[in-house]
Amino acid sequence: MKVAVVDSGVSVGFLRERGGRLAGAASFTLDRATRRLESRVHSREELDVWCGGGAALDDLEDTHGHGTAVLSILMDAGPPVPDVEWYVARVLDGTMRGDSLCLLEALEWLTHDVRPDVINLSLGTVVRALEAPLTEVLWRAVRQGTVVVCAAGPVPCLPAGLGAVVTVADAKTARLLGRTDTVDHVEDAPAVRLYAAGAWSELPMTSSYACALAVARVLREGCPPDWRRKAPAAPAR
């Protein structure tokens, strides 16, 4: 099974401690002055060298910790690590900032080159101008058989609520959203075990973590039938 996490990258220290390996990874950044998008795709061999301490991949290193926390939930609460091929797309920097075009480009990479079984999106954007291209690439993923799980935000955002994704929230966020967004699943647990700041701990639940916990359950128990979206016919080219 292939599982992809689009977030702030991953800490190589966590991978070494966990004994985890990445099957593929890429980073996506945008120069705000020139609006030039840059991407770097890394092979399994490069990633193995990185995890083994033989190279530095600064473009993948998680300088915030959010992506590592999300991946740790998946690895801890999901199936045994050898049963999963993990893919990471870094679109957020150390301040949890990123351009929405990077998210779109990461999804293009995943649908064209990886075709994962599940995509975890514990993030979102309020840039409504990207609704059409996001919708297109997400439905493409669904046609390929991918289940896309997305965290709801404290305010309506994308891609949460789109028909192609399964939108997940923690209980507090679900109450805040009310009827302003579509939430398909609510994680009621008050806390979650994850890896943060170099150690395992239990932290309060958020929608980001609820999304990862929901994906972990899919990996462990299988996908609920109603989470399998029925995609419209592909547009004619």
KEVOTI-243777 format. One line per 10 residues: for each residue z, y, x of C-alpha. Coordinates in nm, 4 decimals. Last residue first. Example, Ala and Ser with C-alpha at 12.3 -4.5 7.8 and 13.67 -1.06 7.14 Angstrom:
<sites>
0.7140:-0.1060:1.3670  0.7800:-0.4500:1.2300
</sites>
This chain:
<sites>
-2.3909:1.6625:-0.9317  -2.2658:1.5502:-1.2731  -1.8946:1.5975:-1.3309  -1.6849:1.2794:-1.3119  -1.5941:1.1392:-1.6515  -1.2448:1.2247:-1.7637  -0.9556:1.0493:-1.5881  -0.7129:0.8270:-1.7703  -0.3759:0.8714:-1.5976  -0.1670:0.5738:-1.4935
0.1843:0.7121:-1.5388  0.1925:0.5636:-1.8905  0.1820:0.2125:-1.7450  0.4960:0.2643:-1.5338  0.4012:0.2050:-1.1680  0.5631:-0.0817:-0.9830  0.9235:-0.1676:-0.9045  0.9793:-0.0730:-0.5403  0.6858:0.1574:-0.4725  0.7120:0.3164:-0.8173
1.0882:0.3586:-0.7680  1.0278:0.5315:-0.4358  0.7843:0.7647:-0.6113  1.0550:0.8634:-0.8614  1.3026:0.9242:-0.5791  1.0473:1.1394:-0.3996  0.9905:1.3524:-0.7100  1.3651:1.3797:-0.7692  1.4012:1.5066:-0.4122  1.1613:1.7922:-0.4731
1.3074:1.8506:-0.8208  1.6497:1.8933:-0.6646  1.9471:1.6574:-0.6453  2.2557:1.7625:-0.4560  2.2905:1.6146:-0.1053  2.4178:1.2841:0.0323  2.3971:1.2423:0.4070  2.2024:1.0668:0.6806  2.1899:1.2538:1.0110  1.9610:1.4592:1.2338
1.9659:1.7806:1.0334  1.8678:1.5943:0.7147  1.8050:1.2292:0.6242  1.8520:1.1459:0.2568  2.0888:1.0013:-0.0034  2.0543:1.1658:-0.3447  2.2828:1.3615:-0.5758  2.3403:1.4436:-0.9446  2.1324:1.1506:-1.0777  1.9478:1.2500:-1.3957
1.5931:1.2146:-1.2623  1.3620:1.3506:-1.5322  1.0104:1.2184:-1.5967  0.6947:1.3520:-1.7590  0.7775:1.7214:-1.7440  0.5194:1.9526:-1.8967  0.5935:2.3209:-1.8538  0.7196:2.6171:-2.0531  0.8922:2.3986:-2.3119  1.2329:2.4031:-2.1460
1.1783:2.4959:-1.7839  1.5425:2.5666:-1.7107  1.6598:2.2405:-1.8711  1.4086:2.0376:-1.6675  1.5212:2.2199:-1.3548  1.8823:2.1180:-1.4127  1.7981:1.7530:-1.4896  1.5842:1.7004:-1.1800  1.2130:1.7250:-1.2371  0.9040:1.5045:-1.2207
0.5433:1.5796:-1.3167  0.3007:1.2867:-1.3135  -0.0349:1.4324:-1.2146  -0.3909:1.4310:-1.3481  -0.3117:1.6234:-1.6660  -0.1788:1.9270:-1.4851  0.1850:2.0123:-1.5572  0.2894:2.0422:-1.1960  -0.0141:2.1193:-0.9768  0.0647:2.4015:-0.9948
0.3499:2.6243:-1.1039  0.5696:2.7109:-1.4029  0.9030:2.8448:-1.2746  1.1937:2.6447:-1.1288  0.9260:2.4089:-0.9950  0.8257:2.0659:-1.1179  0.7736:1.8091:-0.8449  0.4478:1.6155:-0.8335  0.3503:1.2495:-0.8495  -0.0142:1.1551:-0.7989
-0.1004:0.7914:-0.8758  -0.4217:0.7001:-0.6964  -0.6772:0.4594:-0.8458  -0.9887:0.6241:-0.7014  -1.0532:0.7893:-1.0378  -0.7031:0.9379:-1.0128  -0.7821:1.0911:-0.6749  -1.0982:1.2496:-0.8132  -0.8888:1.3843:-1.1009  -0.6683:1.5502:-0.8383
-0.9668:1.6987:-0.6545  -1.1103:1.8551:-0.9696  -0.7805:1.9852:-1.1065  -0.6989:2.1482:-0.7741  -1.0425:2.3137:-0.7695  -0.9934:2.4498:-1.1253  -0.6277:2.5541:-1.0921  -0.6819:2.7411:-0.7658  -0.6903:3.0865:-0.9263  -0.3473:3.0070:-1.0737
-0.1772:3.0728:-0.7410  0.1825:2.9818:-0.8337  0.1869:2.6930:-0.5887  0.3754:2.3656:-0.5693  0.5861:2.1305:-0.3612  0.7305:1.7781:-0.3602  0.3795:1.6348:-0.3818  0.3992:1.2579:-0.3220  0.0615:1.0818:-0.3293  0.0386:0.7137:-0.4262
-0.2249:0.4442:-0.3731  -0.3842:0.6407:-0.0933  -0.7581:0.7018:-0.0598  -0.7426:0.7902:0.3116  -1.0604:0.9682:0.4229  -1.2141:1.1423:0.1206  -0.9242:1.1623:-0.1240  -0.6626:1.2321:0.1416  -0.8697:1.4869:0.3282  -0.9570:1.6758:0.0078
-0.5880:1.6707:-0.0891  -0.4987:1.8271:0.2457  -0.7703:2.0903:0.1958  -0.6260:2.1900:-0.1427  -0.2760:2.2147:-0.0008  -0.4096:2.4222:0.2873  -0.5852:2.6522:0.0398  -0.2464:2.7102:-0.1236  -0.1274:2.8763:0.1957  0.1992:2.7681:0.3465
0.5565:2.8825:0.3706  0.8528:2.6491:0.3947  1.0031:2.8652:0.6719  0.9276:2.6038:0.9383  0.5681:2.5736:0.8202  0.4159:2.4038:0.5156  0.0815:2.2184:0.4959  0.1604:1.9033:0.6963  -0.0168:1.5935:0.5664  0.1641:1.2657:0.6295
0.0369:0.9110:0.5751  0.2548:0.6004:0.5556  0.1196:0.2460:0.5302  0.3734:0.0443:0.3324  0.4982:-0.3162:0.3335  0.6331:-0.2898:0.6894  0.8792:-0.0192:0.5699  1.0634:-0.2437:0.3241  1.0269:-0.1160:-0.0347  1.1477:0.2251:-0.1511
1.4922:0.3850:-0.1583  1.5321:0.4443:0.2152  1.1681:0.4931:0.3121  1.0889:0.7173:0.0169  1.4119:0.9139:0.0518  1.3491:0.9549:0.4253  0.9979:1.0840:0.3553  1.1367:1.3594:0.1332  1.4033:1.4561:0.3861  1.1456:1.4606:0.6661
0.9196:1.6855:0.4613  1.2050:1.9256:0.3943  1.3327:1.9401:0.7524  1.2188:2.2870:0.8553  1.0642:2.2376:1.1987  0.8855:1.9193:1.0915  0.6701:1.8202:1.3876  0.3070:1.7673:1.2832  0.1407:2.0626:1.4594  0.3730:2.0173:1.7562
0.2282:1.6786:1.8413  0.3986:1.6022:2.1726  0.3001:1.2966:2.3762  0.4386:0.9810:2.5355  0.7651:0.9718:2.3433  0.6940:0.6445:2.1642  0.6553:0.8208:1.8305  0.3891:1.0439:1.9818  0.2074:0.7487:2.1426  0.2107:0.5673:1.8080
0.0790:0.8807:1.6382  -0.2130:0.9085:1.8763  -0.3019:0.5428:1.8153  -0.2752:0.5798:1.4365  -0.5255:0.8634:1.4556  -0.4467:1.2315:1.4153  -0.6360:1.4847:1.2054  -0.6130:1.8520:1.2932  -0.7112:2.1240:1.0483  -0.7732:2.4964:1.0771
-0.8597:2.7287:0.7905  -0.9812:3.0753:0.8828  -0.8635:3.3541:0.6535  -0.9128:3.5923:0.9503  -0.5753:3.7664:0.9280  -0.3926:3.4927:0.7368  -0.4910:3.2226:0.9861  -0.4603:2.9163:0.7674  -0.2960:2.5893:0.8671  -0.3557:2.2221:0.7855
-0.1992:1.9310:0.9710  -0.3052:1.5678:0.9612  -0.1475:1.2240:0.9703  -0.2398:0.8577:0.9771  -0.0882:0.5093:0.9756  0.2537:0.6533:1.0540  0.5212:0.4290:1.1995  0.8884:0.3954:1.1116  1.1565:0.2541:1.3359  1.4112:0.4611:1.1471
1.5546:0.6254:1.4558  1.2115:0.6803:1.6081  1.0654:0.8126:1.2832  1.3624:1.0453:1.2375  1.3250:1.1829:1.5889  0.9548:1.2388:1.5249  1.0570:1.4785:1.2510  0.7962:1.4891:0.9765  0.5478:1.7407:0.8386  0.6266:2.0277:0.6016
0.4853:1.8654:0.2847  0.2082:1.6399:0.1583  0.3385:1.2811:0.1614  0.0893:0.9958:0.1383  0.1555:0.6326:0.0508  -0.0881:0.3491:0.1229  0.0000:0.0000:0.0000
</sites>
